[in-house]
C-alpha cells in the first residue's frame, strides 16, 4: 500500500474511486429530500412576506441540515451565508437538477 502524507489515514488508494462513487450515490439518493428542504425554505420566505413582516429570512432562521452552529460559524462568513441562502431562495427545480448533474460529473 502506498504511503500517504497523513500516516494516521489508512486507506487503500486502489479503492478510492469506489468509495467516492458510493458517497456520490448516497448524496444523489437523498436529492428529493434536499429539494423538499429547498421548497420548505422558499415557502417560509413566502409566508413571512405574506404576513406583512417583509423581513427576509436570515441564516439564523434556517434549520441547517447536518451542520452545527460552530461548523457554520467557522466555515462561512455572514456575507457568504446570506449569498448562499439568497441563491437557495431563488433556485428553481431546473437549477437544482443542474447542480445534481454537475455533481455527478
C-alpha positions in Angstrom: 0.0 0.0 0.0 1.4 3.4 -1.0 2.4 5.9 1.8 0.1 8.8 2.3 1.1 12.2 3.7 -1.0 11.5 6.8 0.3 8.4 8.5 -2.9 8.1 10.6 -5.0 7.7 7.5 -5.2 4.1 6.4 -6.8 3.9 3.0 -6.3 1.7 0.0 -5.8 4.2 -2.9 -7.0 1.4 -5.3 -10.5 1.6 -3.8 -10.7 5.4 -3.7 -12.8 5.6 -6.8 -15.2 3.1 -5.4 -15.6 5.0 -2.1 -16.1 8.3 -4.0 -18.7 6.7 -6.2 -20.6 5.3 -3.2 -20.6 8.7 -1.4 -21.9 10.3 -4.6 -24.7 7.7 -4.8 -25.6 8.4 -1.2 -25.9 12.1 -1.9 -27.9 11.6 -5.1 -30.2 9.2 -3.3 -31.3 11.9 -0.9 -31.7 14.5 -3.6 -35.5 14.5 -3.2 -35.2 15.2 0.5 -32.8 18.1 -0.3 -35.3 19.5 -2.8 -38.1 19.3 -0.3 -35.9 21.3 2.1 -35.4 23.9 -0.6 -39.1 24.1 -1.2 -39.8 24.4 2.5 -37.3 27.2 2.8 -38.8 29.0 -0.1 -42.3 28.6 1.3 -41.2 30.0 4.6 -40.0 33.1 2.8 -43.4 33.5 1.1 -45.2 33.0 4.4 -43.1 35.7 6.0 -43.7 38.2 3.2 -47.5 37.3 3.2 -47.7 38.0 7.0 -46.6 41.6 6.2 -43.4 41.4 8.1 -41.5 41.9 4.9 -38.4 40.5 6.7 -36.1 38.3 4.7 -35.3 35.0 6.4 -31.7 35.2 7.7 -29.3 32.3 8.2 -30.2 32.3 11.9 -33.9 31.5 10.9 -32.9 28.4 8.9 -32.6 24.9 10.1 -29.3 23.8 8.6 -29.3 20.1 7.9 -26.5 18.1 9.5 -24.4 21.1 10.3 -23.7 22.6 13.8 -23.7 26.3 14.5 -20.0 26.0 15.3 -19.3 24.5 11.9 -21.3 27.2 10.2 -19.5 30.0 12.0 -16.1 28.5 11.3 -16.7 27.8 7.6 -18.8 30.7 6.2 -18.8 34.4 6.7 -22.1 36.2 7.3 -22.0 37.6 3.8 -21.3 34.1 2.4 -24.2 32.7 4.4 -26.6 35.3 3.1 -25.5 34.9 -0.5 -25.9 31.1 -0.3 -29.4 31.5 1.2 -30.3 34.1 -1.4 -29.3 31.6 -4.1 -31.5 28.9 -2.5 -34.4 31.3 -2.2 -34.2 31.9 -6.0 -33.5 28.3 -7.0 -35.8 26.5 -9.5 -36.1 22.8 -9.9 -34.1 23.1 -13.1 -31.3 24.9 -11.3 -31.4 22.1 -8.7 -31.3 19.4 -11.3 -28.3 21.1 -13.0 -26.4 21.1 -9.7 -27.1 17.4 -9.4 -25.8 16.8 -12.9 -22.7 18.8 -12.2 -22.2 16.8 -9.0 -22.3 13.5 -11.0 -19.6 14.7 -13.3 
